[in-house]
Amino acid sequence: MGQKRKQVKSFNSQILAGPESDRHRHKQARVVKELPKGRPRNYTVSIAIPCSVIAAAPTLDLKTILAGQIGRICVISSIDEVIIYNDQAHQKDDATAFLARALQYMETPQYMRKTLIPVHPDLKAAGLLPLLETAHHPGLEDVTRFREGVTIGPYHKEGGTLVDIGCFQRANVEPSIQQGVRVTVELTTPLAAKDTRKGQAPLPAKVISPKVPREAGYYWGYSIRTAASLSEARNDSPYKEGYDLSIGVSDLSGQDVHGCLQGRTTPFKHLLIVFGASGGGLEEAIDSDENLRVSGEDAKLLFDILVNPSQNLGTKSLRLEVKQ
């Protein structure tokens, strides 16, 4: 008589495989990613940086890498507004435009870049720019009710405007908006792009202010403004009240950054931090600005607080991306 063959355990047989048997066990469970969320805030932080910082890089690749470092530090620090000002008189605005394009390219979600950002020689090395990985750059599995979108045309079936929000379905907002406009929308139900399907009806949504996600605890990227001078950067604020607290960052004058800010609690609604180029760049920017009535030696008169991050360090000066 032949020997009886021993039955092989299988996930298809719970009797042989045990209580943990599951024929679908090999399938991975869906991982829902939570968007980075901080404390809700109703204040803003703006920084002003000189365009000459980009002139130190000799090639397009190095300029792009430097711009990427600045943009990455901005989102790590939750900066709401980036102002690029011309810090040298009679200097062309090529460096200002380059830095603005690179930072705008980084801040714009990937699914909107083709529509909103035209092809330009300054962006030939855009592949070197790092990903921001912020809340308004959601992945396929990120569940959120706030999204950035770009209008693509009217929704003739029910009225309103169709918006590309980076999902397989479009969103429909009630107001009629022209094509190619960037908007911030709030969905009626939080969802991930992975949960949407092509060919289905548009998702109901409404247009909101970009400050709503920030007040809900999400960092929602930065806006970009260019200025012809330091005085224009300080005075042409997009906020009705202006900047109620200003901090200057200098390598030559000012107090030790740790000593003057330790234990200091100054209430503010709109904070402005002004940087200069390395080696006394802030004072040079003040001297070259004809609209300012003070000299670089009196830089402390222009700011509520003037700090020097280079004190008590082993180097004479710090690069801009290190100061940030």
Summary of the structure (lengths in Angstrom):
residues: 324
radius of gyration: 26.0
end to end distance: 83.8
largest distance: 110.3
contacts: 933
relative contact order: 0.15
helix: 28%
strand: 22%
